[in-house]
Amino acid sequence: MNTETLANLFKALSEPVRLRILVLLLEKGELCVCDLVDTLNLSQSVTSRHLAYLRNNDIVTARREGVWMYYQLTTYTQSELKPLFNFIQQSITNSKEIQTDLANVGKTKNC
């Protein structure tokens, strides 16, 4: 990994909403954009903009199923970046915001 790629990775993860998305995907594997919208309590456009940023930096991949988009971590993030993501996951586990997100994900089914 070159320094430019590494810098872009840290830029992508410097936004709290994107960190919340990352932790949700680390915990749940794959989520529909509608689950993320409901859990994060953000508009669909804001959530999609953050997901696009993560996708453009090869952190998540997307697949379409009907009208819905589903997101999961890339194989690259699950292998090379696993130690970093484990550190992030362990570091913010006690965050009330993260605990609320994890408790609420999937509760509403607008999908």
PyMOL commands that set and color helices and strands:
alter all, ss='L'
color gray80, all
select helices_A, chain A and resi 3-12+16-28+33-40+44-56+75-79+82-91+96-104
alter helices_A, ss='H'
color red, helices_A
select strands_A, chain A and resi 30-32+60-65+68-73
alter strands_A, ss='S'
color yellow, strands_A
deselect
rebuild
show_as cartoon
